[in-house]
Amino acid sequence: MTRRSFLAGYSGAVRAAQARAAPGAREAFRLWFCWLAESLYLLRQPPAEVKDCSSLLRFAYREALRPHTAEWARQWGYDMLPPYPEPRTGAAPLFRVGDEARHFADARHLMRFNTRRIGRKLEEAMPADVLFFRAPDGQSWHAMAYLGRSHFEDSPEKYLVYHTGPEGKWRGEVRRPAVRELLEHPEPRWRPVEGNPHFLGVYRWNLLMEV
């Protein structure tokens, strides 16, 4: 079997698994996704693959669905793991791009094929939801993962996490602003408010949608 036929055969399974995730599995996925996404901000050296906003989302989504064994932890340099239940959703760690299941999807395709819009009010966001923005040129997309409360610090703040992406010779970095900080961002196009035409809204992974 070729890699292409293997991935193509998974596309239907991806849809089916996303539709049947039980409530307990959905909550477990949220916990692992947020823990992983936030850990990328705290790691001294994030995985090399995490180099822009969509790769951060792909990493957290994919690894949330993996078995979190001791071997898995060593692979990514985690000394300790949280006592969270395994998601056990039955979903493959792949992403839909049109009618195909792939290992890669950019921010635009993550938004279009792998999530559903909940609304444009930040108050509607739940942990593991994604905020999408579109650049003024209309040709590029940016995404941030909504964390809610921190999984690493005892803080009343609610946070988001994202990768800036590279710019020139700068490789970019993972940032974790508090919601209140983002609402006061010096560039209004990054504020997640209804009056911002560049803010596309709060989106939820298909895996987490109730059926």
C-alpha positions, 0 to 999 in steps of 0.5 A: 500500500502506498503512503498516498492510498493509506492517507486517502483511506483514512479520510473517511475514518477521520470524519467518523471518529471526529463525529463519535468522540464521547464527552469524556474523550472530548474533555480529555482531548481539551486537557492534553491539547492545552497542556501541550500547546502551553508547554511549547511556550515554557520549553527552552527549545520547542520541537523544530517542527513548531515554527509558525501558528499552524504548526503549533496547532498541528503539534498540540492536536496530533500529540494530544491524540497519541498514547502518552507513554514514558517513551513518548515523553522522552521523545519530546523532552518532558520530564513529567506528565500531567495525570490526565486521562487518555482521550481515546477518541479513535481519531487518527492524528491527521487533518482534512484538506478537502476530501483527503486526510493529511499530516499537514494543513495550514491555518486556512485549511485548519479553519475551513476543514478541521474546525467549525465556527462558534461565533465572534464573541471571545466569551464563547471560547472554551479551552482548546478552541482556536481564534482565527485572524486574516491579514489585511491583504486577505491572503494569509491567516493567523491562529491562536489556541485558547487555553483558559486558565494556565495548566502550569501556573496558579493564576486567575488569568485566562490565556492564549498561546501562538507562534509568531512565525518567522520574519526575515532572519528572526525565527519567531517565538511562542507567546502566551498573552493573557486575554486582557493583554490581547484585548488591549493589543497596540495593533487593533487588528489582533484584538479578538472583538466583534468590531474587528474585521480581521478577527474571523471568530472562535472556532472549535475542532470538529472532534469536539463538536457534539452530535 
